Amino acid sequence: MSFLRSITVTAASLMLAVAAAHAAPKVVKKVPPDFPAEASKKGISTGVVKAKLNIEADGKVSSVEILEAEPKRVFDRAVTAALMEWKFEPGEKASHEVKLVFKNED
């Protein structure tokens, strides 16, 4: 299938609630979000979602919070499902922000 037609996923990393001396958690597994069929049906071909991940000491994502989305609520479920599959190097519990950019080039 071509739901993953041409999703451009850009991860712009920012630390939240962590001292500046700490480095951003290192991603060891990224899962790209699927391009939602509903978006295609509505003629939506691009979008941007900024999300906050809470990362446990074992490197697993424990929760995802959508901070900003344009268009609103179109890509939220796809982003949340994908980010919950991301893995980070084990370390301290941390929060991390990512920005995902969607582009459906058909």
Secondary structure, DSSP 8 states (H G I E B T S, - for coil): --TTTT-------EEESS-TTS----EEE-------HHHHHTT--EEEEEEEEEE-TTSBEEEEEEEEEESTTTSHHHHHHHHTT-EE-S-S-EEEEEEEEEE---
